[in-house]
Every structure is written in C-alpha cells, then in structure tokens.
C-alpha cells in the first residue's frame, strides 16, 4: 500500500498557526476584560466601605472635608495631565523602542505639569481663600503634594497597558483601597481617626501604587531611559487633542453635581449608563486609532446637551431634572459617537447592535475588522 503523505500544506500550516494565535489573543483579551472588571468592582466596593467608615467616624463635616481635599487633588491631576497618558498608550504601541524614553518623559512631565497644577491651585486659594474651603492649609498642602504622583500614576498605567500588563495595573487599582480601608477601620475602632490621618493614609496609598507601577516598568518592561524632548513634545501635542474630550467627560459626569450638590433620582439616571458606556468605549477606540478629535466631537455633543439641559431643568425640577438631563445628554453623545465611529471606519450602525454570538472570537473579529479599515 502506498504510504500516506503526512506533510502539511504550508498554507494550511500557516492558517493553523494563525488560528492558534487568534485563540490565544482572544483568550488573553477575555481574561484581561474579566480581571479588569473584577478589579474595578472590588476597588469600588472597598472604596464605598471606606466612605461609610470615615463618614460614621468623622461625621458629616469631617467626611465632607476629606472628600473635598481628595477631590481637589484628583481633579487638579486630571486637568493638569494634558492627556499625555493617551499619547503614552499610542506611542508605546507604535514605537516599542521609544518606551524607555516615554517612561522617563512621563516622570519629568508629571513633575512639571503637577507643579503647574499646584501653583495654579495655590494662587487661586491666595486670591480667593474661600476656594480652599474650611480645611486647614496644612491639609491642603498635603493634598496638593499628591498631584504629581497621581499624574505619574496614570501615565504609567497607560504605558503598562500598551504592553498588556493588565495584571499589575489591576493589582495597583486595589492596593490603595485595601490599605486605606484597613488603616481607617483600625483607627476608627480605636476612636482616633481624624481627617488629617485619613488624608495622610490616602496620600501614602497613592505613593505606594505609583512606586509599584514604576518598579514594574523598571524590572519587567523597557525600564527608564534617556529622556527625549522631541518625543515629549509629540506626546503633549497628541495628549492635548485627547485632553479636551477627557475634561468634557468629567463635566458630563460632575456638572449636575456642581450645580445641584447631589442627584436625587437614580431611576431617571440609570438608563443613561448604557449609552455612557458606548460613549466611553467608542470615543476611546477613536483615540486609540489616532483620531482623538472625532471622539471629542461626540463628547462635546454630550457636554453641550448637559449644560443646556441642566440649566433648563434643574431650576424647575431639582434632582429629578438633573438626572433626566444627564440621561438625555448621555444618549445624545452615545448616538453621536456611534455615527462618527461608523463614518470613520466605514461600518454600519447595525454592526454595533448586540446580537447572539457563538463565541467571543466573532465579537473580537468584528471590532478588529472595523478598526483595520482605512
């Protein structure tokens, strides 16, 4: 009997290898999504528990002062980052050899931009002391010290994620909540928890997370190399294009709270969660494909609707008006980003609608096909 030819056709072998690689990438993506979601939920649960403990121990005034100080640091860091984190993710993916320089540039930019943010807040408080609230100047200084650390932290997160280091960023996202919850709970039981101590623990937690990410970059990634001024300029220019959208997103989430103080009707607000997810995901996809201005247009639609509807509905309907305004504005932004996304990548709106699928590879394949189109 003739011997069977067991040699595989080269084309078939290549297809098999590509299939295995696709399966591996799909599995990695699924694990990354699942673990990131789990870490986000865990961090939110820990943070909520911490809020309840500090509120009960410090009382309304103390909890409000603590929230005010941390908000100053977080909001100033967000505004001062100039969107360089988005540039880190893009440039690290496109130019792997530039990652050491990106890491060092991130450190230097966080110090410079964080310093500018600190100076701006300090100057504002000097001109209008009421802006600093009732917190002591010592605690305000402690909160401001965290600004460069927070900026560097988010820069490193995007740099690490560009190399698929989701595990360490997920660990980092729960380190600070675990630490602050453990220490705050212990001191609350002993009856010696104060605003200053709670704020100090929060700042220490941010330092530890940032140090953890920096150590990972140094030991597991490309490390810290010689800074490159031209690369830093490119990062800032790209970041500024994406930054406008991020600032407006912050306005979309918080403007009604600034105007009203709190949201009173979550039932009216809940439907907006679905479209705000679409707005974030599709706008981030546009930014990842180096089209940040298109994403900004959609975010601007939502922001303009938020401002107009808040001013129209809040004076008459209060919290219910704020919730309804947010839901309508989010919906407008979600529709806008879906249309812009489809026009940018030559796909159809119905491709974005949910439908039954047999496995995750179908979903991944559709998204990649849309993003790969010129």
C-alpha positions as YAML, in Angstrom:
chain: A
units: angstrom
residues:
- id: 1
  name: UNK
  ca: [0.00, 0.00, 0.00]
- id: 2
  name: UNK
  ca: [1.27, 3.47, -0.79]
- id: 3
  name: UNK
  ca: [2.45, 5.48, 2.17]
- id: 4
  name: UNK
  ca: [0.34, 8.40, 3.19]
- id: 5
  name: UNK
  ca: [1.94, 11.77, 2.75]
- id: 6
  name: UNK
  ca: [1.82, 13.30, 6.20]
- id: 7
  name: UNK
  ca: [3.35, 16.60, 5.20]
- id: 8
  name: UNK
  ca: [1.03, 19.50, 5.76]
- id: 9
  name: UNK
  ca: [0.41, 22.06, 3.11]
- id: 10
  name: UNK
  ca: [2.37, 25.25, 4.04]
- id: 11
  name: UNK
  ca: [-0.71, 27.41, 3.57]
- id: 12
  name: UNK
  ca: [-2.74, 25.14, 5.83]
- id: 13
  name: UNK
  ca: [0.03, 25.16, 8.44]
- id: 14
  name: UNK
  ca: [0.05, 28.95, 8.40]
- id: 15
  name: UNK
  ca: [-3.71, 29.03, 8.82]
- id: 16
  name: UNK
  ca: [-3.48, 26.68, 11.79]
- id: 17
  name: UNK
  ca: [-0.80, 28.82, 13.43]
- id: 18
  name: UNK
  ca: [-2.81, 31.98, 12.81]
- id: 19
  name: UNK
  ca: [-5.86, 30.27, 14.31]
- id: 20
  name: UNK
  ca: [-3.89, 29.29, 17.40]
- id: 21
  name: UNK
  ca: [-2.54, 32.80, 17.74]
- id: 22
  name: UNK
  ca: [-6.05, 34.19, 17.35]
- id: 23
  name: UNK
  ca: [-7.35, 31.82, 20.02]
- id: 24
  name: UNK
  ca: [-4.51, 32.88, 22.33]
- id: 25
  name: UNK
  ca: [-5.20, 36.57, 21.79]
- id: 26
  name: UNK
  ca: [-8.93, 36.07, 22.26]
- id: 27
  name: UNK
  ca: [-8.34, 34.16, 25.48]
- id: 28
  name: UNK
  ca: [-5.93, 36.82, 26.72]
- id: 29
  name: UNK
  ca: [-8.41, 39.56, 25.86]
- id: 30
  name: UNK
  ca: [-11.23, 37.74, 27.63]
- id: 31
  name: UNK
  ca: [-9.10, 37.21, 30.74]
- id: 32
  name: UNK
  ca: [-7.94, 40.83, 30.69]
- id: 33
  name: UNK
  ca: [-11.51, 42.12, 30.43]
- id: 34
  name: UNK
  ca: [-12.74, 39.80, 33.19]
- id: 35
  name: UNK
  ca: [-9.91, 40.57, 35.60]
- id: 36
  name: UNK
  ca: [-10.04, 44.31, 34.92]
- id: 37
  name: UNK
  ca: [-13.78, 44.35, 35.52]
- id: 38
  name: UNK
  ca: [-13.33, 42.34, 38.70]
- id: 39
  name: UNK
  ca: [-10.63, 44.67, 39.96]
- id: 40
  name: UNK
  ca: [-12.81, 47.70, 39.19]
- id: 41
  name: UNK
  ca: [-15.76, 46.24, 41.09]
- id: 42
  name: UNK
  ca: [-13.53, 45.26, 44.01]
- id: 43
  name: UNK
  ca: [-11.96, 48.72, 44.18]
- id: 44
  name: UNK
  ca: [-15.40, 50.35, 44.07]
- id: 45
  name: UNK
  ca: [-16.70, 48.09, 46.86]
- id: 46
  name: UNK
  ca: [-13.65, 48.76, 49.03]
- id: 47
  name: UNK
  ca: [-13.91, 52.50, 48.42]
- id: 48
  name: UNK
  ca: [-17.61, 52.52, 49.31]
- id: 49
  name: UNK
  ca: [-16.90, 50.64, 52.54]
- id: 50
  name: UNK
  ca: [-14.16, 53.11, 53.34]
- id: 51
  name: UNK
  ca: [-16.56, 56.02, 52.73]
- id: 52
  name: UNK
  ca: [-19.08, 54.51, 55.15]
- id: 53
  name: UNK
  ca: [-16.43, 54.01, 57.84]
- id: 54
  name: UNK
  ca: [-14.99, 57.51, 57.54]
- id: 55
  name: UNK
  ca: [-18.45, 59.09, 57.39]
- id: 56
  name: UNK
  ca: [-19.52, 57.33, 60.58]
- id: 57
  name: UNK
  ca: [-16.27, 58.08, 62.40]
- id: 58
  name: UNK
  ca: [-15.63, 61.65, 61.21]
- id: 59
  name: UNK
  ca: [-19.22, 62.81, 60.92]
- id: 60
  name: UNK
  ca: [-20.71, 64.81, 58.03]
- id: 61
  name: UNK
  ca: [-18.36, 67.76, 58.38]
- id: 62
  name: UNK
  ca: [-15.20, 65.67, 58.63]
- id: 63
  name: UNK
  ca: [-16.20, 63.35, 55.79]
- id: 64
  name: UNK
  ca: [-17.06, 66.36, 53.63]
- id: 65
  name: UNK
  ca: [-13.68, 67.95, 54.35]
- id: 66
  name: UNK
  ca: [-11.86, 64.73, 53.46]
- id: 67
  name: UNK
  ca: [-13.83, 64.34, 50.21]
- id: 68
  name: UNK
  ca: [-13.16, 67.98, 49.35]
- id: 69
  name: UNK
  ca: [-9.40, 67.61, 49.78]
- id: 70
  name: UNK
  ca: [-9.11, 64.39, 47.78]
- id: 71
  name: UNK
  ca: [-11.31, 65.87, 45.05]
- id: 72
  name: UNK
  ca: [-9.01, 68.88, 44.75]
- id: 73
  name: UNK
  ca: [-6.04, 66.55, 44.22]
- id: 74
  name: UNK
  ca: [-7.82, 64.23, 41.78]
- id: 75
  name: UNK
  ca: [-9.49, 66.97, 39.74]
- id: 76
  name: UNK
  ca: [-6.32, 69.06, 39.52]
- id: 77
  name: UNK
  ca: [-4.32, 66.00, 38.47]
- id: 78
  name: UNK
  ca: [-6.87, 65.23, 35.77]
- id: 79
  name: UNK
  ca: [-6.81, 68.76, 34.40]
- id: 80
  name: UNK
  ca: [-3.01, 69.01, 34.65]
- id: 81
  name: UNK
  ca: [-2.20, 65.72, 32.92]
- id: 82
  name: UNK
  ca: [-2.71, 67.30, 29.47]
- id: 83
  name: UNK
  ca: [-3.82, 63.91, 28.14]
- id: 84
  name: UNK
  ca: [-0.24, 62.63, 27.93]
- id: 85
  name: UNK
  ca: [-1.46, 59.24, 29.18]
- id: 86
  name: UNK
  ca: [-3.38, 58.76, 25.92]
- id: 87
  name: UNK
  ca: [-0.23, 59.60, 23.97]
- id: 88
  name: UNK
  ca: [1.72, 57.08, 26.05]
- id: 89
  name: UNK
  ca: [-0.65, 54.30, 25.05]
- id: 90
  name: UNK
  ca: [-0.49, 55.23, 21.36]
- id: 91
  name: UNK
  ca: [3.23, 55.91, 21.08]
- id: 92
  name: UNK
  ca: [4.22, 52.87, 23.13]
- id: 93
  name: UNK
  ca: [2.22, 50.67, 20.76]
- id: 94
  name: UNK
  ca: [3.51, 52.30, 17.58]
- id: 95
  name: UNK
  ca: [7.12, 52.77, 18.69]
- id: 96
  name: UNK
  ca: [8.13, 50.00, 21.12]
- id: 97
  name: UNK
  ca: [11.72, 51.23, 21.07]
- id: 98
  name: UNK
  ca: [10.59, 54.56, 22.50]
- id: 99
  name: UNK
  ca: [9.17, 53.07, 25.69]
- id: 100
  name: UNK
  ca: [12.22, 53.75, 27.92]
- id: 101
  name: UNK
  ca: [12.17, 57.40, 26.86]
- id: 102
  name: UNK
  ca: [8.39, 57.56, 27.34]
- id: 103
  name: UNK
  ca: [8.77, 56.27, 30.91]
- id: 104
  name: UNK
  ca: [11.36, 58.91, 31.81]
- id: 105
  name: UNK
  ca: [9.46, 61.64, 29.97]
- id: 106
  name: UNK
  ca: [6.38, 60.65, 31.98]
- id: 107
  name: UNK
  ca: [8.24, 61.19, 35.23]
- id: 108
  name: UNK
  ca: [9.56, 64.58, 34.17]
- id: 109
  name: UNK
  ca: [6.25, 65.74, 32.70]
- id: 110
  name: UNK
  ca: [4.35, 64.70, 35.81]
- id: 111
  name: UNK
  ca: [6.69, 66.82, 37.93]
- id: 112
  name: UNK
  ca: [6.44, 69.83, 35.61]
- id: 113
  name: UNK
  ca: [2.71, 69.66, 34.92]
- id: 114
  name: UNK
  ca: [1.95, 68.68, 38.52]
- id: 115
  name: UNK
  ca: [3.97, 71.65, 39.71]
- id: 116
  name: UNK
  ca: [1.99, 73.93, 37.44]
- id: 117
  name: UNK
  ca: [-1.24, 72.48, 38.82]
- id: 118
  name: UNK
  ca: [-0.07, 73.02, 42.40]
- id: 119
  name: UNK
  ca: [0.91, 76.61, 41.61]
- id: 120
  name: UNK
  ca: [-2.44, 77.28, 39.95]
- id: 121
  name: UNK
  ca: [-4.47, 75.97, 42.91]
- id: 122
  name: UNK
  ca: [-2.24, 77.78, 45.41]
- id: 123
  name: UNK
  ca: [-2.59, 81.03, 43.51]
- id: 124
  name: UNK
  ca: [-6.35, 80.62, 43.28]
- id: 125
  name: UNK
  ca: [-6.63, 79.98, 47.02]
- id: 126
  name: UNK
  ca: [-4.44, 83.01, 47.73]
- id: 127
  name: UNK
  ca: [-6.68, 85.23, 45.59]
- id: 128
  name: UNK
  ca: [-9.95, 83.71, 46.82]
- id: 129
  name: UNK
  ca: [-9.45, 81.94, 50.18]
- id: 130
  name: UNK
  ca: [-12.98, 80.55, 50.06]
- id: 131
  name: UNK
  ca: [-11.92, 78.26, 47.22]
- id: 132
  name: UNK
  ca: [-9.85, 76.30, 49.73]
- id: 133
  name: UNK
  ca: [-12.92, 75.61, 51.86]
- id: 134
  name: UNK
  ca: [-12.66, 75.25, 55.61]
- id: 135
  name: UNK
  ca: [-9.73, 72.83, 55.52]
- id: 136
  name: UNK
  ca: [-6.51, 73.83, 57.20]
- id: 137
  name: UNK
  ca: [-3.71, 74.99, 54.95]
- id: 138
  name: UNK
  ca: [-1.53, 72.13, 56.21]
- id: 139
  name: UNK
  ca: [-4.03, 69.56, 54.95]
- id: 140
  name: UNK
  ca: [-4.46, 71.46, 51.69]
- id: 141
  name: UNK
  ca: [-0.69, 71.32, 51.13]
- id: 142
  name: UNK
  ca: [-0.73, 67.58, 51.86]
- id: 143
  name: UNK
  ca: [-3.45, 67.08, 49.24]
- id: 144
  name: UNK
  ca: [-1.55, 69.16, 46.68]
- id: 145
  name: UNK
  ca: [1.61, 67.10, 47.19]
- id: 146
  name: UNK
  ca: [-0.22, 64.11, 45.76]
- id: 147
  name: UNK
  ca: [-0.93, 65.80, 42.39]
- id: 148
  name: UNK
  ca: [2.35, 64.92, 40.58]
- id: 149
  name: UNK
  ca: [2.13, 61.39, 42.00]
- id: 150
  name: UNK
  ca: [-1.40, 60.95, 40.65]
- id: 151
  name: UNK
  ca: [-0.35, 62.23, 37.22]
- id: 152
  name: UNK
  ca: [2.67, 59.92, 37.07]
- id: 153
  name: UNK
  ca: [0.49, 57.03, 38.18]
- id: 154
  name: UNK
  ca: [-1.97, 57.39, 35.30]
- id: 155
  name: UNK
  ca: [0.88, 57.91, 32.82]
- id: 156
  name: UNK
  ca: [2.41, 54.61, 33.94]
- id: 157
  name: UNK
  ca: [-0.93, 52.81, 33.80]
- id: 158
  name: UNK
  ca: [-1.37, 53.61, 30.11]
- id: 159
  name: UNK
  ca: [2.25, 52.80, 29.36]
- id: 160
  name: UNK
  ca: [1.96, 49.39, 31.04]
- id: 161
  name: UNK
  ca: [-1.37, 48.58, 29.41]
- id: 162
  name: UNK
  ca: [0.19, 49.24, 26.00]
- id: 163
  name: UNK
  ca: [2.33, 46.17, 26.77]
- id: 164
  name: UNK
  ca: [-0.73, 44.22, 28.02]
- id: 165
  name: UNK
  ca: [0.35, 44.44, 31.64]
- id: 166
  name: UNK
  ca: [-3.23, 44.42, 32.90]
- id: 167
  name: UNK
  ca: [-2.47, 42.20, 35.87]
- id: 168
  name: UNK
  ca: [-0.18, 44.71, 37.59]
- id: 169
  name: UNK
  ca: [-2.45, 47.68, 36.87]
- id: 170
  name: UNK
  ca: [-5.38, 45.73, 38.30]
- id: 171
  name: UNK
  ca: [-3.37, 44.93, 41.41]
- id: 172
  name: UNK
  ca: [-2.45, 48.59, 41.70]
- id: 173
  name: UNK
  ca: [-6.09, 49.63, 41.49]
- id: 174
  name: UNK
  ca: [-6.97, 47.71, 44.65]
- id: 175
  name: UNK
  ca: [-3.78, 48.31, 46.68]
- id: 176
  name: UNK
  ca: [-4.72, 51.82, 47.79]
- id: 177
  name: UNK
  ca: [-8.36, 51.00, 48.73]
- id: 178
  name: UNK
  ca: [-7.23, 47.93, 50.71]
- id: 179
  name: UNK
  ca: [-4.59, 49.92, 52.58]
- id: 180
  name: UNK
  ca: [-6.82, 52.88, 53.42]
- id: 181
  name: UNK
  ca: [-9.71, 50.65, 54.43]
- id: 182
  name: UNK
  ca: [-7.55, 48.54, 56.74]
- id: 183
  name: UNK
  ca: [-5.92, 51.51, 58.47]
- id: 184
  name: UNK
  ca: [-9.08, 53.63, 58.65]
- id: 185
  name: UNK
  ca: [-11.09, 50.73, 60.09]
- id: 186
  name: UNK
  ca: [-8.42, 50.04, 62.70]
- id: 187
  name: UNK
  ca: [-8.21, 53.68, 63.80]
- id: 188
  name: UNK
  ca: [-11.98, 54.07, 63.73]
- id: 189
  name: UNK
  ca: [-12.32, 51.13, 66.14]
- id: 190
  name: UNK
  ca: [-9.74, 52.73, 68.42]
- id: 191
  name: UNK
  ca: [-11.51, 56.09, 68.16]
- id: 192
  name: UNK
  ca: [-8.51, 58.07, 66.91]
- id: 193
  name: UNK
  ca: [-9.36, 58.55, 63.22]
- id: 194
  name: UNK
  ca: [-9.06, 62.18, 62.10]
- id: 195
  name: UNK
  ca: [-9.33, 63.98, 58.76]
- id: 196
  name: UNK
  ca: [-5.58, 64.53, 58.70]
- id: 197
  name: UNK
  ca: [-4.79, 60.87, 59.32]
- id: 198
  name: UNK
  ca: [-7.33, 59.66, 56.77]
- id: 199
  name: UNK
  ca: [-5.92, 62.07, 54.19]
- id: 200
  name: UNK
  ca: [-2.37, 61.03, 55.02]
- id: 201
  name: UNK
  ca: [-3.22, 57.37, 54.51]
- id: 202
  name: UNK
  ca: [-4.81, 58.16, 51.16]
- id: 203
  name: UNK
  ca: [-1.72, 60.04, 50.01]
- id: 204
  name: UNK
  ca: [0.57, 57.24, 51.18]
- id: 205
  name: UNK
  ca: [-1.59, 54.75, 49.28]
- id: 206
  name: UNK
  ca: [-1.18, 56.74, 46.05]
- id: 207
  name: UNK
  ca: [2.59, 56.88, 46.56]
- id: 208
  name: UNK
  ca: [2.73, 53.10, 47.07]
- id: 209
  name: UNK
  ca: [0.67, 52.35, 43.95]
- id: 210
  name: UNK
  ca: [2.81, 54.66, 41.84]
- id: 211
  name: UNK
  ca: [6.01, 53.13, 43.24]
- id: 212
  name: UNK
  ca: [4.66, 49.65, 42.44]
- id: 213
  name: UNK
  ca: [3.97, 50.60, 38.82]
- id: 214
  name: UNK
  ca: [7.35, 52.31, 38.45]
- id: 215
  name: UNK
  ca: [9.13, 49.24, 39.83]
- id: 216
  name: UNK
  ca: [7.26, 47.06, 37.33]
- id: 217
  name: UNK
  ca: [8.29, 49.32, 34.43]
- id: 218
  name: UNK
  ca: [11.91, 49.19, 35.58]
- id: 219
  name: UNK
  ca: [12.05, 45.44, 36.21]
- id: 220
  name: UNK
  ca: [9.64, 43.90, 33.68]
- id: 221
  name: UNK
  ca: [9.30, 46.39, 30.84]
- id: 222
  name: UNK
  ca: [11.84, 48.52, 28.99]
- id: 223
  name: UNK
  ca: [12.81, 50.49, 32.09]
- id: 224
  name: UNK
  ca: [13.64, 54.18, 32.27]
- id: 225
  name: UNK
  ca: [15.89, 55.50, 29.53]
- id: 226
  name: UNK
  ca: [17.28, 58.82, 28.40]
- id: 227
  name: UNK
  ca: [14.56, 61.47, 28.02]
- id: 228
  name: UNK
  ca: [13.74, 62.71, 24.53]
- id: 229
  name: UNK
  ca: [12.48, 66.28, 24.22]
- id: 230
  name: UNK
  ca: [11.01, 65.87, 20.75]
- id: 231
  name: UNK
  ca: [9.11, 62.76, 21.85]
- id: 232
  name: UNK
  ca: [7.79, 64.66, 24.87]
- id: 233
  name: UNK
  ca: [6.57, 67.41, 22.57]
- id: 234
  name: UNK
  ca: [4.77, 64.88, 20.38]
- id: 235
  name: UNK
  ca: [3.17, 63.32, 23.45]
- id: 236
  name: UNK
  ca: [1.92, 66.68, 24.72]
- id: 237
  name: UNK
  ca: [0.56, 67.70, 21.31]
- id: 238
  name: UNK
  ca: [-1.33, 64.45, 20.87]
- id: 239
  name: UNK
  ca: [-2.41, 64.47, 24.50]
- id: 240
  name: UNK
  ca: [-3.91, 67.93, 24.23]
- id: 241
  name: UNK
  ca: [-6.11, 66.78, 21.35]
- id: 242
  name: UNK
  ca: [-7.49, 63.96, 23.50]
- id: 243
  name: UNK
  ca: [-7.47, 66.00, 26.71]
- id: 244
  name: UNK
  ca: [-10.35, 68.26, 25.70]
- id: 245
  name: UNK
  ca: [-12.59, 65.21, 25.47]
- id: 246
  name: UNK
  ca: [-11.49, 63.95, 28.87]
- id: 247
  name: UNK
  ca: [-12.18, 67.31, 30.50]
- id: 248
  name: UNK
  ca: [-15.64, 67.43, 28.93]
- id: 249
  name: UNK
  ca: [-16.29, 63.86, 30.09]
- id: 250
  name: UNK
  ca: [-15.51, 65.00, 33.63]
- id: 251
  name: UNK
  ca: [-18.02, 67.81, 33.11]
- id: 252
  name: UNK
  ca: [-20.60, 65.35, 31.83]
- id: 253
  name: UNK
  ca: [-20.23, 63.24, 34.99]
- id: 254
  name: UNK
  ca: [-19.98, 66.04, 37.55]
- id: 255
  name: UNK
  ca: [-21.56, 69.25, 36.22]
- id: 256
  name: UNK
  ca: [-25.01, 68.48, 37.58]
- id: 257
  name: UNK
  ca: [-23.49, 67.76, 40.99]
- id: 258
  name: UNK
  ca: [-21.62, 71.07, 40.88]
- id: 259
  name: UNK
  ca: [-24.87, 72.89, 40.12]
- id: 260
  name: UNK
  ca: [-27.14, 70.92, 42.43]
- id: 261
  name: UNK
  ca: [-24.97, 69.31, 45.08]
- id: 262
  name: UNK
  ca: [-26.43, 65.82, 44.69]
- id: 263
  name: UNK
  ca: [-28.56, 63.68, 42.41]
- id: 264
  name: UNK
  ca: [-31.97, 62.84, 43.80]
- id: 265
  name: UNK
  ca: [-33.46, 60.37, 41.34]
- id: 266
  name: UNK
  ca: [-31.27, 57.46, 40.28]
- id: 267
  name: UNK
  ca: [-34.16, 55.77, 38.45]
- id: 268
  name: UNK
  ca: [-34.08, 58.52, 35.83]
- id: 269
  name: UNK
  ca: [-30.29, 58.42, 35.69]
- id: 270
  name: UNK
  ca: [-29.86, 54.64, 35.34]
- id: 271
  name: UNK
  ca: [-30.83, 54.35, 31.63]
- id: 272
  name: UNK
  ca: [-28.00, 56.71, 30.76]
- id: 273
  name: UNK
  ca: [-25.48, 54.12, 31.97]
- id: 274
  name: UNK
  ca: [-25.87, 52.11, 28.78]
- id: 275
  name: UNK
  ca: [-25.15, 54.97, 26.40]
- id: 276
  name: UNK
  ca: [-22.37, 56.47, 28.50]
- id: 277
  name: UNK
  ca: [-20.57, 53.13, 28.20]
- id: 278
  name: UNK
  ca: [-20.91, 53.32, 24.41]
- id: 279
  name: UNK
  ca: [-19.66, 56.91, 24.50]
- id: 280
  name: UNK
  ca: [-16.57, 55.94, 26.51]
- id: 281
  name: UNK
  ca: [-15.70, 52.79, 24.56]
- id: 282
  name: UNK
  ca: [-16.18, 54.18, 21.06]
- id: 283
  name: UNK
  ca: [-14.53, 57.51, 21.88]
- id: 284
  name: UNK
  ca: [-11.55, 55.64, 23.35]
- id: 285
  name: UNK
  ca: [-11.39, 53.49, 20.21]
- id: 286
  name: UNK
  ca: [-11.22, 56.61, 18.06]
- id: 287
  name: UNK
  ca: [-8.42, 57.98, 20.23]
- id: 288
  name: UNK
  ca: [-6.55, 54.66, 20.04]
- id: 289
  name: UNK
  ca: [-6.72, 54.92, 16.24]
- id: 290
  name: UNK
  ca: [-5.17, 58.40, 16.40]
- id: 291
  name: UNK
  ca: [-8.48, 60.17, 15.74]
- id: 292
  name: UNK
  ca: [-8.99, 61.92, 19.10]
- id: 293
  name: UNK
  ca: [-10.73, 64.96, 17.63]
- id: 294
  name: UNK
  ca: [-13.54, 62.78, 16.27]
- id: 295
  name: UNK
  ca: [-14.09, 61.38, 19.73]
- id: 296
  name: UNK
  ca: [-14.03, 64.91, 21.14]
- id: 297
  name: UNK
  ca: [-16.88, 65.92, 18.82]
- id: 298
  name: UNK
  ca: [-19.14, 63.26, 20.28]
- id: 299
  name: UNK
  ca: [-18.14, 64.16, 23.85]
- id: 300
  name: UNK
  ca: [-18.77, 67.83, 23.04]
- id: 301
  name: UNK
  ca: [-22.31, 66.96, 21.92]
- id: 302
  name: UNK
  ca: [-22.97, 65.32, 25.28]
- id: 303
  name: UNK
  ca: [-21.30, 68.18, 27.18]
- id: 304
  name: UNK
  ca: [-23.30, 70.88, 25.37]
- id: 305
  name: UNK
  ca: [-26.51, 68.96, 25.99]
- id: 306
  name: UNK
  ca: [-25.58, 68.54, 29.67]
- id: 307
  name: UNK
  ca: [-25.01, 72.27, 30.16]
- id: 308
  name: UNK
  ca: [-28.16, 73.32, 28.31]
- id: 309
  name: UNK
  ca: [-30.46, 70.77, 29.91]
- id: 310
  name: UNK
  ca: [-29.07, 71.25, 33.43]
- id: 311
  name: UNK
  ca: [-29.70, 74.98, 33.23]
- id: 312
  name: UNK
  ca: [-33.16, 74.33, 31.80]
- id: 313
  name: UNK
  ca: [-34.38, 71.52, 34.08]
- id: 314
  name: UNK
  ca: [-32.59, 71.85, 37.43]
- id: 315
  name: UNK
  ca: [-34.15, 75.19, 38.50]
- id: 316
  name: UNK
  ca: [-37.65, 73.77, 37.95]
- id: 317
  name: UNK
  ca: [-37.34, 70.08, 38.76]
- id: 318
  name: UNK
  ca: [-34.31, 69.85, 41.04]
- id: 319
  name: UNK
  ca: [-32.67, 66.43, 41.36]
- id: 320
  name: UNK
  ca: [-35.12, 64.73, 39.00]
- id: 321
  name: UNK
  ca: [-34.34, 67.35, 36.37]
- id: 322
  name: UNK
  ca: [-30.60, 66.80, 36.82]
- id: 323
  name: UNK
  ca: [-30.99, 63.04, 36.38]
- id: 324
  name: UNK
  ca: [-33.21, 63.41, 33.32]
- id: 325
  name: UNK
  ca: [-30.83, 65.95, 31.81]
- id: 326
  name: UNK
  ca: [-27.89, 63.58, 32.27]
- id: 327
  name: UNK
  ca: [-29.72, 60.65, 30.68]
- id: 328
  name: UNK
  ca: [-30.78, 62.68, 27.64]
- id: 329
  name: UNK
  ca: [-27.32, 64.23, 27.26]
- id: 330
  name: UNK
  ca: [-25.60, 60.85, 27.54]
- id: 331
  name: UNK
  ca: [-27.99, 59.46, 24.93]
- id: 332
  name: UNK
  ca: [-27.21, 62.32, 22.55]
- id: 333
  name: UNK
  ca: [-23.48, 61.71, 22.99]
- id: 334
  name: UNK
  ca: [-23.89, 57.96, 22.53]
- id: 335
  name: UNK
  ca: [-25.80, 58.38, 19.27]
- id: 336
  name: UNK
  ca: [-23.27, 60.94, 18.05]
- id: 337
  name: UNK
  ca: [-20.25, 58.75, 18.78]
- id: 338
  name: UNK
  ca: [-21.88, 55.73, 17.12]
- id: 339
  name: UNK
  ca: [-22.50, 57.72, 13.92]
- id: 340
  name: UNK
  ca: [-18.99, 59.21, 13.95]
- id: 341
  name: UNK
  ca: [-17.41, 55.81, 14.61]
- id: 342
  name: UNK
  ca: [-19.26, 54.20, 11.70]
- id: 343
  name: UNK
  ca: [-18.37, 57.01, 9.29]
- id: 344
  name: UNK
  ca: [-14.73, 56.97, 10.38]
- id: 345
  name: UNK
  ca: [-14.27, 53.22, 9.90]
- id: 346
  name: UNK
  ca: [-16.72, 52.55, 7.08]
- id: 347
  name: UNK
  ca: [-19.02, 50.25, 9.04]
- id: 348
  name: UNK
  ca: [-22.77, 50.25, 9.59]
- id: 349
  name: UNK
  ca: [-24.72, 51.15, 12.68]
- id: 350
  name: UNK
  ca: [-26.36, 47.75, 12.85]
- id: 351
  name: UNK
  ca: [-22.91, 46.19, 13.35]
- id: 352
  name: UNK
  ca: [-22.77, 47.93, 16.74]
- id: 353
  name: UNK
  ca: [-26.07, 46.50, 17.92]
- id: 354
  name: UNK
  ca: [-25.96, 43.50, 20.28]
- id: 355
  name: UNK
  ca: [-26.82, 40.13, 18.77]
- id: 356
  name: UNK
  ca: [-26.42, 36.47, 19.72]
- id: 357
  name: UNK
  ca: [-22.93, 35.14, 19.01]
- id: 358
  name: UNK
  ca: [-21.46, 31.67, 19.28]
- id: 359
  name: UNK
  ca: [-18.13, 32.69, 20.77]
- id: 360
  name: UNK
  ca: [-16.04, 35.71, 21.66]
- id: 361
  name: UNK
  ca: [-13.94, 35.41, 18.51]
- id: 362
  name: UNK
  ca: [-16.90, 36.66, 16.48]
- id: 363
  name: UNK
  ca: [-17.11, 39.84, 18.54]
- id: 364
  name: UNK
  ca: [-13.35, 40.38, 18.52]
- id: 365
  name: UNK
  ca: [-13.22, 39.76, 14.76]
- id: 366
  name: UNK
  ca: [-15.93, 42.32, 14.06]
- id: 367
  name: UNK
  ca: [-14.29, 45.01, 16.14]
- id: 368
  name: UNK
  ca: [-10.87, 44.39, 14.61]
- id: 369
  name: UNK
  ca: [-12.30, 44.38, 11.12]
- id: 370
  name: UNK
  ca: [-13.91, 47.78, 11.72]
- id: 371
  name: UNK
  ca: [-10.75, 49.29, 13.20]
- id: 372
  name: UNK
  ca: [-8.49, 47.88, 10.46]
- id: 373
  name: UNK
  ca: [-10.39, 49.56, 7.66]
- id: 374
  name: UNK
  ca: [-8.61, 52.62, 6.23]
...
